């Protein structure tokens, strides 16, 4: 919930969702968990690189557009999985989310201030909110004996792993001072970036492969920029 004088907040009710928001540092006993906060910041850097412009015409970073495409695809995979899980839950019990929260005290509510820097920040937050809702209901069904512990773990973990993979993909991006012109001419700068990030697919260079969301300042000029 947000107000005029208050930063937007992502409200969740499970520790599983909170862990995806704040993450966990790596220790000798457990691996680290990437989080929404760092991933949202990373998407801002990617977005800015994809929005790179020179005075006369846009000349974006092809790696940034490639990573937006990768991120977009992983978002699609998660949303399909979430939709399927929600349909399974609806078939099992046609209750509303508010009904499922009656068993939770206010002490379990987590309200985290979030800076929505790009469309993907909003999408990541929406995914975690949906995951939180699913986990709430799955645990209630488990408590009522409608699903067993193994089924609970598998269904909860399936979405969790996809979200972690999404965050890891986002955080792998490294910013290089590279443009479409560099990729087209296979310059030394482009080759150095390829050594770190891999070769940009031809579909990204041709414009055939695009993320669901790209910067508006570049979106309308993309076709002319890559002809």
Buried (B, 14 or more C-beta within 10 A) or exposed (E): EEEEEEEBBBEBBBEBBBBBBEBEEEEEEEEEBBBBBBBBBBBBBBBBBBBBBEEEEBBBBBBBBBBBBBBBBBBEEBBEBBEEBBEEBEEEEEEEEEEBBEEBEEEBEBEBEBEBBBBBBBBBBBBBBBBBBBBBBBBBBBEEEBBEEEEBEEBBEEBBEBBBBBBEBBBEBEBBEBBBEBBEEEBEBBEBBBEEBEBBBEEBBEBEBBBBBBBEEBBEEBEEBBE
